[in-house]
Each structure stands twice: as structure tokens, then as C-alpha cells.
Amino acid sequence: MTETPRGPLRSLGDLCAKAYFLPLLALLLLAGEAVGLAAQFDRGLTRFVCVALAQGAVWALAAVAVTRSSGSRPPLWLILATAVLLRAGALAAPVYLSDDIYRYIWDGRVQAAGINPYRYIPTDTQLAPLRDEAIFPNVNRNNYAPTIYPPVAQMMFLAATRFGETVPAMKLVLVAVEAFGIAALLFVLRATGTPQENILLYAWHPLPIWEIAGAGHVDAAVVAFVALAFAAALVGRRACSGAALAAATLVKFFPLAVVPALWRPARSNLGDWRWPAGFAAVIVVAYLPYLGVGERVLGFLPTYVSEENFASGSGFWVLDLVRRAMPVPVSAYFALAVTVMAGLAVGALRRPPDPVASLRWATALSTAATVFASPHYAWYFVWLVVPLCVAPWWPAYWPTLTAVLLYWRTETGHIPIWVGFAIYGGFVIFGCIDIARRSVCATRSGEQHGSHRAS
């Protein structure tokens, strides 16, 4: 019998899955975190970015070890224990990469005083009694911008600040919320027959660690709610799935792109009316407490779109790049994005009744939405790691690993050309290589199938 050739990834996976190798990678990640923390305290941004990129390379080796090994599986306890240690260490990070956490605390404080957070900017005299020396002076855009965060995020801020109106308290609550998301991802992996050790793909990824435990971003709630939406869909809790995704959307609007992957309006299930009912119910109930300010319930969002140059189109990296060679209206870019997203949505809505198919479409839709939006901040890529954990498409990991380069941006509403090439150009290159590889494999498989039938 001829021995089956071993692919390079499988061989690398076997090497990395040696008993000593995964613990070694865990130690490297922990050591990198120590260096990254020191860089932040020293305000050494370049050093921190290099460390985060190096951690991404270590994560990639660990991902190969977990997903490509043909031998024994690595211990789940080691993966989870390392994830806990990485987050515990990152909690010590100073407020350096982003000061958004001060806005979270301020919004929670304003609501606790019985005031609608969308009503006033922080410097308004009506809020003068709430000012202090620790939080208020550090709130970004405090002299012209009301809050930008949607209602579910606001509810999170209010709940978190009841444990303490401090940075450590807010971080601890957000890490606890993320832990619920990790538990939900473990459930999804088990429910789909995927090894639970694949949780490493999320739990060891440096981006969520630095952006949630380190910088204290509310994206932890997006992680938790999207994972819960997946878990509820897998067990047939349609209304709960819709409600969870609506909650994620009202933390940050990106998860709206995943709707076609979870809703399935087919005749066989009466149009899946429970899913949109749950989704709509959460949207309505969440906005009701804040509608007293009328259209101002959108907060800073309309101005933010303009400030980040999305309205003009130059905030979209690809469009900005193309415009250097020829004039292209922003409407053309929007038309392209809508066409692609609509095509993916149709494919998702017509998917077979297979839970795994839903997760794959969720990965496709979330990746496309994030790439078209071309966010200017690294933490906007955190949510993408959730669908990638349960339905990996390896080229889509590239933007999540290189998003840290966005900390090198020099001005608001602009992505440097070289950073965009590194993030999105790398994604396109790896995506094309993967698609070509899959096409070749499919062709060879078809030829072999045809030769077997002929014989």
C-alpha cells in the first residue's frame, strides 16, 4: 500500500503538537505580553506593535498545532488556563492605546444620575455636578461630541459602573462578559462536532486580549452576543438567536451583516418568523428608554461618519487608493459593496439547512463587511475573530493579526497607504492563493472521481 503524502501544514502541525511545543508557545505568548506591557508603560508604540505582530506569529503556530495535528489533541485545560493568564496580565495595561474606556465610565455615570446620555455633551453645564478629576478630563471629544454608543452598549456601561466608576472595574466587567462569549463558543464547537481545543483560535488571539482586557473595549459584548446568537441558532432557539444578534448590533452595528446567515426564511419553517421577531423586539425595547431625545438618539454617529471621512469616501482605504489614479465617486464604491453583500446575503439565505453552513456564511459575511468598511481602529476587527473561531477561513485571519498596524495612523479618518497594503493587500493575496488552491484541489478530485467511474 502506498503511503499517503503528508502536506506541509500537517507535518508542521505534527511537529507543533509535540508534548512540549504548545506549552512553549504559551510561554512565548506570556513573555511577549510582558514585553508589550512594558512598551505601553514606556509609551513605546513601535515596540508594542512589533511585539503584538510577533505574538500573532506565535498564535499562528499554535493554531496549526491545534487544527492540523493528526496525533493526540492538546489539553483543553492548558489552552483555557493560558487564556486566563493572558487576560489577567493584560488587565494591568495602562490607558494608552485608546481612551474610549473613559467615555464608557462617563456614560454610565450620566445614566446613573437619571440623565439620557444622548442629551448633552460632557462639557454641558447640566452635567457639571458629575465632573471629577479622574474621568471627566480624559473623556475624548468631551467639548463637542455626545456619546456615539448604541443602547445596549449604554446599558452595559450603566451596569458595569455600578461595580465601580473606575478603569479596573470596567475592564473586569468586560473580561467577564467576554468569558461568557468564550463559553458560548465552546458550546458551538461541541455542537458542531468540532474539537473544543479550537477555542485557542479565539482565546489565544492577541487582538481580543489587548483590546478587551488591555484597552477595555466594549467589543467584549459584541463577542459575547454574537457567540450566543450562534449557540442559540444551533439548538433551535430562533427567537433567542435573533435577540442575541440584535443585542450585538446595538453594541456596534457590524453584526447586522450576519443576519442572512442566521435567518432562514423558507416555507418549510414558516419563514422562520421567530428569528426576526426576537431581533425586532430587542431593537424596540432597547431604544425605548432613550427616545426622549428624538433623532439625537443616534448621538455622535452622523458626525463621526463625516469626521472619519466615510461620507466623502476617502475613509475607505481601497477607494482612497483607487482615487490616486482616477476619480471614482463614493456612490460607485457603495454600489460595489452593496452588490457583493447582497450576493452573499442571497447565498446565505438559500443555504442548506445545515448549522455548519450557517457558520460558514457568517464568516463570509462578517469578513466582507469588515473589509468593505475598512475600519480605522484595530479593535473594530475583534468581532471578526468570533465566526473565524467556529468556521475558520485562514486568509481572513490576516487582517485581525495585522490590524495593530492601525496604531501607526497619523491622522483621523485616514489609513496610511502602506498600512492598508499590509492589512488588505495581504488579505487579498492570501485569499487569492487559497481560492486557487481550492480550485486545483476540486479539479483534481473531479478527475480522480471520473477515472474511478471509468474503471
TITI-110668 format. One line per 10 residues: number of its first residue (from 1); their letters; for each residue x, y, z of C-alpha. Coordinates in steps of 0.2 Angstrom, whole numbers, plus 5000, padded with zeros to 4 digits. Layout:
N
NUM	A	X/Y/Z ~ ...
# end
This chain:
455
1	MTETPRGPLR	5000/5000/5000 ~ 5007/5017/4995 ~ 5008/5029/5010 ~ 4998/5045/5008 ~ 5009/5060/5005 ~ 5009/5072/5020 ~ 5006/5090/5017 ~ 5017/5103/5024 ~ 5004/5110/5036 ~ 5000/5093/5043
11	SLGDLCAKAY	5019/5090/5045 ~ 5021/5106/5054 ~ 5005/5103/5064 ~ 5013/5086/5070 ~ 5029/5095/5075 ~ 5020/5109/5084 ~ 5009/5096/5093 ~ 5024/5088/5102 ~ 5020/5087/5121 ~ 5032/5101/5124
21	FLPLLALLLL	5028/5113/5110 ~ 5011/5120/5114 ~ 5017/5124/5132 ~ 5032/5133/5124 ~ 5021/5143/5113 ~ 5010/5148/5128 ~ 5026/5154/5137 ~ 5031/5164/5122 ~ 5014/5172/5122 ~ 5015/5176/5140
31	AGEAVGLAAQ	5033/5183/5138 ~ 5028/5194/5124 ~ 5014/5201/5134 ~ 5026/5206/5147 ~ 5036/5215/5134 ~ 5021/5223/5127 ~ 5015/5229/5144 ~ 5032/5237/5147 ~ 5031/5245/5130 ~ 5014/5253/5134
41	FDRGLTRFVC	5020/5259/5151 ~ 5036/5267/5142 ~ 5024/5273/5128 ~ 5034/5264/5116 ~ 5021/5262/5102 ~ 5033/5255/5089 ~ 5039/5242/5101 ~ 5022/5237/5106 ~ 5016/5235/5088 ~ 5031/5224/5084
51	VALAQGAVWA	5028/5213/5100 ~ 5009/5211/5095 ~ 5014/5206/5077 ~ 5026/5193/5085 ~ 5013/5187/5096 ~ 5002/5184/5080 ~ 5016/5173/5073 ~ 5016/5163/5089 ~ 4997/5162/5088 ~ 4998/5155/5070
61	LAAVAVTRSS	5010/5141/5076 ~ 4998/5137/5090 ~ 4983/5137/5078 ~ 4992/5125/5066 ~ 4996/5114/5081 ~ 4978/5113/5086 ~ 4970/5112/5069 ~ 4982/5102/5058 ~ 4989/5089/5070 ~ 4985/5071/5066
71	GSRPPLWLIL	4990/5065/5083 ~ 4983/5067/5100 ~ 4974/5083/5104 ~ 4982/5096/5116 ~ 4974/5098/5133 ~ 4960/5110/5134 ~ 4964/5115/5152 ~ 4981/5121/5145 ~ 4973/5132/5132 ~ 4960/5139/5144
81	ATAVLLRAGA	4972/5142/5158 ~ 4984/5151/5146 ~ 4969/5162/5140 ~ 4965/5166/5158 ~ 4984/5171/5162 ~ 4985/5181/5146 ~ 4969/5191/5151 ~ 4975/5193/5169 ~ 4991/5201/5163 ~ 4983/5212/5150
91	LAAPVYLSDD	4972/5219/5164 ~ 4987/5228/5171 ~ 4989/5238/5155 ~ 4988/5257/5156 ~ 4975/5268/5147 ~ 4987/5270/5132 ~ 4981/5263/5116 ~ 4964/5270/5117 ~ 4955/5282/5130 ~ 4937/5276/5125
101	IYRYIWDGRV	4935/5267/5142 ~ 4934/5285/5150 ~ 4918/5288/5139 ~ 4911/5272/5144 ~ 4913/5276/5163 ~ 4906/5294/5160 ~ 4891/5287/5150 ~ 4887/5275/5165 ~ 4889/5289/5177 ~ 4877/5300/5167
111	QAAGINPYRY	4864/5287/5166 ~ 4865/5283/5185 ~ 4861/5301/5188 ~ 4845/5298/5178 ~ 4850/5308/5163 ~ 4849/5302/5145 ~ 4867/5300/5139 ~ 4862/5306/5121 ~ 4855/5323/5128 ~ 4871/5333/5132
121	IPTDTQLAPL	4889/5334/5128 ~ 4901/5331/5143 ~ 4905/5349/5145 ~ 4887/5355/5146 ~ 4884/5364/5162 ~ 4869/5352/5165 ~ 4882/5339/5169 ~ 4894/5350/5179 ~ 4890/5341/5196 ~ 4896/5324/5188
131	RDEAIFPNVN	4913/5330/5184 ~ 4929/5324/5193 ~ 4947/5324/5191 ~ 4950/5306/5186 ~ 4937/5303/5172 ~ 4930/5319/5165 ~ 4946/5327/5159 ~ 4950/5311/5149 ~ 4934/5309/5140 ~ 4938/5311/5122
141	RNNYAPTIYP	4929/5324/5111 ~ 4921/5330/5128 ~ 4918/5348/5121 ~ 4908/5344/5106 ~ 4903/5326/5104 ~ 4888/5317/5113 ~ 4890/5298/5115 ~ 4891/5288/5100 ~ 4887/5271/5108 ~ 4870/5262/5104
151	PVAQMMFLAA	4858/5257/5118 ~ 4864/5240/5123 ~ 4881/5247/5125 ~ 4874/5261/5136 ~ 4865/5248/5147 ~ 4882/5239/5148 ~ 4890/5255/5154 ~ 4877/5258/5167 ~ 4878/5240/5174 ~ 4897/5240/5174
161	TRFGETVPAM	4899/5256/5183 ~ 4888/5250/5197 ~ 4903/5239/5202 ~ 4914/5255/5202 ~ 4917/5270/5191 ~ 4935/5266/5188 ~ 4945/5259/5174 ~ 4949/5242/5183 ~ 4931/5239/5187 ~ 4925/5242/5169
171	KLVLVAVEAF	4939/5231/5162 ~ 4935/5217/5174 ~ 4916/5218/5169 ~ 4921/5217/5151 ~ 4933/5202/5153 ~ 4919/5193/5162 ~ 4907/5197/5148 ~ 4920/5190/5136 ~ 4921/5175/5146 ~ 4903/5171/5143
181	GIAALLFVLR	4907/5173/5124 ~ 4921/5160/5126 ~ 4909/5148/5135 ~ 4897/5150/5121 ~ 4910/5147/5108 ~ 4915/5131/5117 ~ 4897/5126/5116 ~ 4896/5130/5097 ~ 4912/5120/5094 ~ 4905/5105/5103
191	ATGTPQENIL	4888/5106/5095 ~ 4895/5106/5078 ~ 4907/5091/5081 ~ 4922/5102/5081 ~ 4936/5099/5093 ~ 4934/5111/5108 ~ 4953/5114/5108 ~ 4949/5125/5093 ~ 4944/5138/5105 ~ 4963/5143/5105
201	LYAWHPLPIW	4959/5151/5089 ~ 4950/5165/5099 ~ 4956/5163/5116 ~ 4975/5165/5112 ~ 4972/5178/5098 ~ 4982/5193/5103 ~ 4969/5206/5096 ~ 4955/5202/5108 ~ 4967/5200/5123 ~ 4975/5218/5120
211	EIAGAGHVDA	4959/5226/5115 ~ 4947/5219/5128 ~ 4957/5215/5144 ~ 4971/5228/5139 ~ 4962/5243/5132 ~ 4944/5239/5139 ~ 4934/5240/5124 ~ 4915/5236/5124 ~ 4918/5224/5109 ~ 4918/5211/5123
221	AVVAFVALAF	4899/5212/5122 ~ 4899/5210/5103 ~ 4909/5194/5106 ~ 4898/5188/5119 ~ 4881/5192/5110 ~ 4887/5185/5093 ~ 4893/5169/5101 ~ 4877/5167/5110 ~ 4867/5170/5093 ~ 4877/5156/5085
231	AAALVGRRAC	4874/5145/5100 ~ 4855/5148/5101 ~ 4853/5145/5082 ~ 4862/5128/5084 ~ 4849/5122/5097 ~ 4834/5129/5088 ~ 4831/5144/5099 ~ 4827/5155/5085 ~ 4820/5170/5094 ~ 4834/5169/5106
241	SGAALAAATL	4846/5169/5092 ~ 4838/5184/5084 ~ 4838/5193/5101 ~ 4856/5190/5104 ~ 4862/5196/5087 ~ 4851/5212/5089 ~ 4859/5215/5106 ~ 4876/5213/5097 ~ 4871/5225/5084 ~ 4866/5238/5097
251	VKFFPLAVVP	4883/5237/5104 ~ 4891/5240/5087 ~ 4882/5240/5071 ~ 4894/5227/5061 ~ 4885/5211/5067 ~ 4870/5217/5057 ~ 4879/5209/5042 ~ 4877/5192/5049 ~ 4858/5192/5049 ~ 4856/5182/5032
261	ALWRPARSNL	4867/5168/5040 ~ 4856/5165/5054 ~ 4839/5169/5047 ~ 4832/5157/5035 ~ 4815/5162/5028 ~ 4810/5146/5020 ~ 4792/5139/5018 ~ 4797/5123/5027 ~ 4799/5133/5043 ~ 4785/5146/5040
271	GDWRWPAGFA	4798/5159/5036 ~ 4807/5157/5052 ~ 4796/5171/5059 ~ 4803/5169/5077 ~ 4820/5174/5072 ~ 4816/5192/5065 ~ 4803/5194/5079 ~ 4816/5191/5093 ~ 4828/5203/5083 ~ 4815/5217/5081
281	AVIVVAYLPY	4809/5215/5099 ~ 4826/5219/5106 ~ 4829/5234/5094 ~ 4812/5242/5100 ~ 4814/5238/5119 ~ 4832/5244/5119 ~ 4829/5261/5111 ~ 4813/5265/5121 ~ 4822/5271/5136 ~ 4832/5284/5126
291	LGVGERVLGF	4819/5290/5113 ~ 4815/5306/5124 ~ 4829/5315/5114 ~ 4821/5311/5097 ~ 4833/5310/5082 ~ 4848/5314/5094 ~ 4847/5296/5100 ~ 4859/5292/5086 ~ 4872/5303/5096 ~ 4888/5307/5088
301	LPTYVSEENF	4886/5294/5074 ~ 4882/5306/5060 ~ 4896/5317/5064 ~ 4908/5303/5066 ~ 4904/5297/5049 ~ 4910/5313/5042 ~ 4924/5315/5054 ~ 4931/5299/5049 ~ 4929/5304/5030 ~ 4917/5290/5026
311	ASGSGFWVLD	4904/5302/5019 ~ 4917/5308/5007 ~ 4924/5291/5003 ~ 4942/5294/5007 ~ 4940/5285/5023 ~ 4938/5269/5014 ~ 4956/5263/5010 ~ 4953/5254/4994 ~ 4943/5269/4987 ~ 4956/5281/4993
321	LVRRAMPVPV	4969/5271/4984 ~ 4960/5270/4968 ~ 4956/5288/4968 ~ 4975/5292/4967 ~ 4974/5285/4949 ~ 4957/5290/4944 ~ 4942/5299/4950 ~ 4929/5287/4957 ~ 4913/5293/4966 ~ 4909/5286/4983
331	SAYFALAVTV	4892/5280/4976 ~ 4901/5268/4965 ~ 4910/5261/4980 ~ 4894/5259/4989 ~ 4886/5251/4974 ~ 4900/5238/4973 ~ 4899/5235/4992 ~ 4880/5233/4992 ~ 4881/5222/4976 ~ 4894/5210/4984
341	MAGLAVGALR	4885/5210/5001 ~ 4868/5207/4993 ~ 4875/5192/4983 ~ 4882/5185/4999 ~ 4866/5188/5008 ~ 4856/5178/4994 ~ 4868/5164/4995 ~ 4866/5163/5014 ~ 4848/5164/5014 ~ 4847/5150/5001
351	RPPDPVASLR	4859/5139/5011 ~ 4855/5121/5015 ~ 4848/5118/5032 ~ 4864/5114/5040 ~ 4871/5123/5055 ~ 4889/5122/5049 ~ 4883/5131/5033 ~ 4876/5145/5043 ~ 4893/5147/5052 ~ 4902/5147/5036
361	WATALSTAAT	4891/5160/5028 ~ 4893/5171/5044 ~ 4912/5170/5042 ~ 4910/5176/5023 ~ 4898/5190/5028 ~ 4907/5197/5043 ~ 4924/5196/5033 ~ 4916/5205/5018 ~ 4908/5219/5029 ~ 4923/5222/5039
371	VFASPHYAWY	4934/5223/5023 ~ 4922/5235/5014 ~ 4921/5246/5029 ~ 4940/5246/5031 ~ 4939/5252/5050 ~ 4952/5265/5056 ~ 4954/5257/5073 ~ 4961/5240/5077 ~ 4948/5235/5090 ~ 4934/5235/5076
381	FVWLVVPLCV	4942/5219/5070 ~ 4939/5209/5086 ~ 4922/5203/5082 ~ 4928/5195/5066 ~ 4938/5183/5077 ~ 4922/5175/5083 ~ 4915/5167/5067 ~ 4933/5163/5062 ~ 4935/5153/5078 ~ 4920/5141/5073
391	APWWPAYWPT	4921/5142/5054 ~ 4939/5147/5050 ~ 4944/5154/5033 ~ 4963/5157/5036 ~ 4965/5172/5024 ~ 4953/5181/5034 ~ 4964/5180/5050 ~ 4977/5191/5041 ~ 4968/5207/5044 ~ 4964/5203/5063
401	LTAVLLYWRT	4983/5199/5065 ~ 4989/5215/5056 ~ 4976/5227/5062 ~ 4988/5233/5076 ~ 4997/5242/5062 ~ 4982/5254/5063 ~ 4990/5262/5078 ~ 5003/5269/5067 ~ 4990/5280/5058 ~ 4995/5298/5058
411	ETGHIPIWVG	4978/5307/5057 ~ 4959/5304/5060 ~ 4950/5297/5045 ~ 4965/5291/5036 ~ 4974/5274/5034 ~ 4992/5276/5028 ~ 4994/5268/5011 ~ 5007/5255/5017 ~ 4996/5250/5032 ~ 4982/5247/5020
421	FAIYGGFVIF	4993/5237/5009 ~ 4999/5227/5024 ~ 4981/5223/5030 ~ 4970/5222/5015 ~ 4983/5219/5002 ~ 4989/5204/5012 ~ 4971/5198/5014 ~ 4968/5199/4995 ~ 4985/5189/4991 ~ 4981/5175/5004
431	GCIDIARRSV	4963/5175/4998 ~ 4968/5173/4980 ~ 4980/5159/4984 ~ 4968/5150/4995 ~ 4954/5151/4981 ~ 4967/5145/4968 ~ 4972/5130/4979 ~ 4954/5125/4982 ~ 4950/5126/4963 ~ 4965/5115/4959
441	CATRSGEQHG	4960/5103/4973 ~ 4942/5102/4967 ~ 4948/5099/4949 ~ 4960/5085/4954 ~ 4946/5077/4964 ~ 4934/5078/4950 ~ 4947/5070/4938 ~ 4950/5056/4951 ~ 4932/5053/4953 ~ 4930/5052/4934
451	SHRAS	4944/5040/4932 ~ 4937/5029/4946 ~ 4920/5029/4937 ~ 4928/5025/4920 ~ 4937/5010/4928
# end
